[in-house]
Amino acid sequence: MARKNINTTIDEDLYKEIRMLALQKGINANDLIEEGMKYILERESKKNKS
């Protein structure tokens, strides 16, 4: 799948937590953020089908 570079701003403390969790999981912060976005989209999709 092609990737799209985006720019956004998030809370500094939130980003620190993201980096720490990504480090614990052995992935980079970008992959963790992408994983979270996919999770939200899947959850919302299931809600809308109910």
DSSP file (Angstrom, degrees, kcal/mol; ACC not computed):
  #  RESIDUE AA STRUCTURE BP1 BP2  ACC     N-H-->O    O-->H-N    N-H-->O    O-->H-N    TCO  KAPPA ALPHA  PHI   PSI    X-CA   Y-CA   Z-CA
    1    1 A M              0   0    0      0, 0.0     2,-0.1     0, 0.0     0, 0.0   0.000 360.0 360.0 360.0 136.6    0.0    0.0    0.0
    2    2 A A        -     0   0    0      1,-0.1     2,-0.3     2,-0.0     0, 0.0  -0.374 360.0-134.5 -67.7 149.1    1.3    3.5   -0.9
    3    3 A R        -     0   0    0     -2,-0.1     2,-0.5     2,-0.0    -1,-0.1  -0.824   9.2-150.2-109.5 148.2    2.1    5.7    2.1
    4    4 A K        -     0   0    0     -2,-0.3     2,-0.4     2,-0.0    -2,-0.0  -0.973  13.1-135.8-119.3 126.1    1.1    9.3    2.5
    5    5 A N        +     0   0    0     -2,-0.5     2,-0.3     2,-0.0    -2,-0.0  -0.692  30.2 179.8 -80.7 127.4    3.2   11.8    4.5
    6    6 A I        -     0   0    0     -2,-0.4     2,-0.4     2,-0.0    -2,-0.0  -0.902  20.1-143.4-125.7 156.9    1.0   14.0    6.7
    7    7 A N        +     0   0    0     -2,-0.3     2,-0.3     2,-0.0    -2,-0.0  -0.975  30.7 152.8-119.2 135.1    1.8   16.7    9.2
    8    8 A T        -     0   0    0     -2,-0.4     2,-0.4     2,-0.0    -2,-0.0  -0.940  35.3-125.3-150.5 170.1   -0.1   17.2   12.4
    9    9 A T        +     0   0    0     -2,-0.3     2,-0.3     0, 0.0    -2,-0.0  -0.988  28.7 172.2-125.2 131.1    0.3   18.5   15.9
   10   10 A I        -     0   0    0     -2,-0.4     5,-0.0     1,-0.0    -2,-0.0  -0.897  45.0 -74.2-132.1 164.8   -0.4   16.6   19.1
   11   11 A D     >  -     0   0    0     -2,-0.3     4,-2.3     1,-0.1     5,-0.2  -0.305  39.5-132.0 -57.1 134.6    0.2   17.1   22.8
   12   12 A E  H  > S+     0   0    0      1,-0.2     4,-2.0     2,-0.2    -1,-0.1   0.886 106.3  50.0 -59.8 -42.2    3.9   16.8   23.7
   13   13 A D  H  > S+     0   0    0      1,-0.2     4,-2.0     2,-0.2    -1,-0.2   0.884 109.2  52.4 -65.8 -37.7    3.1   14.5   26.7
   14   14 A L  H  > S+     0   0    0      1,-0.2     4,-2.3     2,-0.2    -2,-0.2   0.919 108.7  50.3 -62.3 -43.3    0.9   12.3   24.5
   15   15 A Y  H  X S+     0   0    0     -4,-2.3     4,-2.7     1,-0.2    -2,-0.2   0.876 107.2  54.1 -64.7 -36.3    3.7   11.9   22.0
   16   16 A K  H  X S+     0   0    0     -4,-2.0     4,-2.3     2,-0.2    -1,-0.2   0.915 109.5  48.0 -61.8 -42.0    6.2   11.0   24.7
   17   17 A E  H  X S+     0   0    0     -4,-2.0     4,-2.6     2,-0.2     5,-0.2   0.900 110.7  51.6 -64.5 -40.3    3.8    8.2   25.8
   18   18 A I  H  X S+     0   0    0     -4,-2.3     4,-2.7     1,-0.2    -2,-0.2   0.934 110.4  48.4 -61.1 -46.7    3.5    7.1   22.2
   19   19 A R  H  X S+     0   0    0     -4,-2.7     4,-2.2     1,-0.2    -2,-0.2   0.905 112.1  49.1 -61.4 -41.9    7.2    6.9   21.8
   20   20 A M  H  X S+     0   0    0     -4,-2.3     4,-2.2     2,-0.2    -2,-0.2   0.926 113.3  45.6 -64.6 -45.4    7.6    4.9   25.1
   21   21 A L  H  X S+     0   0    0     -4,-2.6     4,-2.1     2,-0.2    -2,-0.2   0.910 111.9  52.0 -65.0 -41.6    5.0    2.4   24.1
   22   22 A A  H  X>S+     0   0    0     -4,-2.7     5,-2.6    -5,-0.2     4,-1.0   0.914 109.0  50.7 -60.0 -42.6    6.4    2.0   20.6
   23   23 A L  H ><5S+     0   0    0     -4,-2.2     3,-0.6     1,-0.2    -1,-0.2   0.911 109.6  50.2 -61.2 -43.2    9.8    1.4   22.1
   24   24 A Q  H 3<5S+     0   0    0     -4,-2.2    -1,-0.2     1,-0.2    -2,-0.2   0.859 113.4  46.2 -62.9 -35.6    8.3   -1.3   24.4
   25   25 A K  H 3<5S-     0   0    0     -4,-2.1    -1,-0.2     2,-0.1    -2,-0.2   0.569 112.9-119.6 -84.0  -9.5    6.6   -2.9   21.4
   26   26 A G  T <<5S+     0   0    0     -4,-1.0     2,-0.3    -3,-0.6    -3,-0.2   0.788  77.5 107.0  75.7  28.4    9.7   -2.7   19.3
   27   27 A I  S   <S-     0   0    0     -5,-2.6    -1,-0.3    -6,-0.2     2,-0.2  -0.807  72.7 -98.3-127.7 171.1    8.1   -0.6   16.6
   28   28 A N     >  -     0   0    0     -2,-0.3     4,-1.8    -3,-0.1     3,-0.3  -0.528  33.6-110.2 -90.0 163.5    8.5    3.1   15.7
   29   29 A A  H  > S+     0   0    0      1,-0.2     4,-2.6     2,-0.2     5,-0.2   0.859 116.4  58.1 -59.6 -38.1    6.1    5.8   16.8
   30   30 A N  H  > S+     0   0    0      1,-0.2     4,-2.4     2,-0.2    -1,-0.2   0.918 106.5  47.8 -59.6 -44.4    4.7    6.2   13.3
   31   31 A D  H  > S+     0   0    0     -3,-0.3     4,-2.4     2,-0.2    -1,-0.2   0.877 111.3  50.9 -65.8 -37.1    3.6    2.5   13.1
   32   32 A L  H  X S+     0   0    0     -4,-1.8     4,-2.3     2,-0.2    -2,-0.2   0.915 110.6  48.5 -66.1 -42.4    2.0    2.8   16.6
   33   33 A I  H  X S+     0   0    0     -4,-2.6     4,-2.3     2,-0.2    -2,-0.2   0.917 112.0  49.5 -62.9 -43.0    0.0    5.9   15.5
   34   34 A E  H  X S+     0   0    0     -4,-2.4     4,-2.4     2,-0.2    -2,-0.2   0.908 109.4  52.2 -62.5 -41.8   -1.0    4.1   12.3
   35   35 A E  H  X S+     0   0    0     -4,-2.4     4,-2.1     1,-0.2    -1,-0.2   0.910 110.3  48.9 -59.4 -43.3   -2.1    1.1   14.3
   36   36 A G  H  X S+     0   0    0     -4,-2.3     4,-2.2     2,-0.2    -2,-0.2   0.888 109.8  50.7 -65.0 -40.1   -4.2    3.3   16.6
   37   37 A M  H  X S+     0   0    0     -4,-2.3     4,-2.3     2,-0.2    -2,-0.2   0.905 110.4  49.4 -65.3 -41.3   -5.9    5.0   13.7
   38   38 A K  H  X S+     0   0    0     -4,-2.4     4,-2.6     2,-0.2     5,-0.2   0.906 109.1  53.4 -63.4 -41.1   -6.8    1.7   12.1
   39   39 A Y  H  X S+     0   0    0     -4,-2.1     4,-2.5     1,-0.2    -2,-0.2   0.928 109.8  47.1 -59.4 -46.7   -8.2    0.5   15.4
   40   40 A I  H  X S+     0   0    0     -4,-2.2     4,-2.6     1,-0.2     5,-0.2   0.919 112.2  49.7 -62.8 -44.3  -10.5    3.6   15.6
   41   41 A L  H  X S+     0   0    0     -4,-2.3     4,-2.1     1,-0.2    -1,-0.2   0.907 112.4  47.3 -62.9 -41.9  -11.6    3.3   12.0
   42   42 A E  H  X S+     0   0    0     -4,-2.6     4,-2.1     2,-0.2    -2,-0.2   0.915 112.5  49.8 -64.6 -43.0  -12.5   -0.4   12.5
   43   43 A R  H  X S+     0   0    0     -4,-2.5     4,-1.9     1,-0.2    -2,-0.2   0.916 112.6  46.4 -62.0 -44.9  -14.3    0.3   15.8
   44   44 A E  H  X S+     0   0    0     -4,-2.6     4,-2.1     1,-0.2    -1,-0.2   0.867 109.7  54.7 -67.2 -36.0  -16.4    3.1   14.2
   45   45 A S  H  X S+     0   0    0     -4,-2.1     4,-1.1    -5,-0.2    -1,-0.2   0.906 108.5  48.4 -63.5 -41.4  -17.2    0.9   11.2
   46   46 A K  H  X S+     0   0    0     -4,-2.1     4,-0.8     1,-0.2     3,-0.2   0.881 109.8  52.8 -66.2 -38.5  -18.5   -1.8   13.5
   47   47 A K  H >< S+     0   0    0     -4,-1.9     3,-0.7     1,-0.2    -2,-0.2   0.908 108.1  50.6 -61.6 -42.5  -20.6    0.8   15.4
   48   48 A N  H 3< S+     0   0    0     -4,-2.1    -1,-0.2     1,-0.2    -2,-0.2   0.745 106.6  54.8 -70.7 -23.3  -22.2    2.0   12.2
   49   49 A K  H 3<        0   0    0     -4,-1.1    -1,-0.2    -3,-0.2    -2,-0.2   0.671 360.0 360.0 -82.0 -17.7  -23.1   -1.5   11.1
   50   50 A S    <<        0   0    0     -4,-0.8    -1,-0.2    -3,-0.7    -2,-0.2   0.469 360.0 360.0 -75.1 360.0  -25.0   -2.2   14.3
